[in-house]
């Protein structure tokens, strides 16, 4: 009989008192597949730690570590270093995993007996957003990997998606000293490219879908475009000049136009009536998403 696969989930946290409880509830409900949940508190100043400690006291599979150096990359590395599972997932504190998420991941890697895949990622769909299905379809159509994603259930992709990604622990060991600690790049894209640079392959499993926060959707245009400029910069860091040019010339402008239209819809939506009211555009806009 083969040894069961152990599975760790790493959750970096910085001031997420409103979301971390739901995240941990969904993960804890899958304890038959999840060996441990490693929560990394990155100097939270709100009530996040109290929420985390309450869940930890009731669920021994949850353990908490502190990372004093501020920044998502530091919190991520601390969690991945501390994880003990054969597989290590990294999600966000506001990620909502579906009931079959852990089972799907463990079964995927169990079936990969030849270890053809070093890492895995899936999709993210925004929750609590009006017209969410239509907005997600717009985003999917514009995604540079959209054609590959439709081709078959599992496809090879050059990058990973931070809200819904899994590495073999051996993969993390192979790329640990390769990943960048810069704050002005996409750290998940960087990780995926590092996997390829180390000779590994990233799998994209279309059916592996999680709920993600709509906060980025509510970001104003200037901070959103500034944030999206991280993508071509990440490709340039890895000397992927073709991908960088495509991202800068096609993807970033296209997703920025989509974001502008999406922003109009979100800011004009009246939650009380369930209708679009252009007068709501006069109210204050959203704020940039806060990361560890």
Secondary structure, DSSP 8 states (H G I E B T S, - for coil): ------EEEEEEESS-TTTHHHHHHHHHTTTTT--EEEEEE-S--SSHHHHHHHHHHH-TTEEEEE--S-SHHHHHHHHHHH--SSEEEEE-TT-EE-TTHHHHHHHHHHH-TT---SEEEEEEEE-S-TTHHHHHHHHHHH-TTHHHHHH-SEEEES---TTSEEEEHHHHHHHTTTS---SSS-HHHHHHHHHHHTT--EEEEEEEEEEE-SGGGGS-HHHHHHHHHHHHHHHHHTT-HHHHHHIIIIIHHHHHHHHHHHHHHHHHEETTTTEE-GGGGGS---------
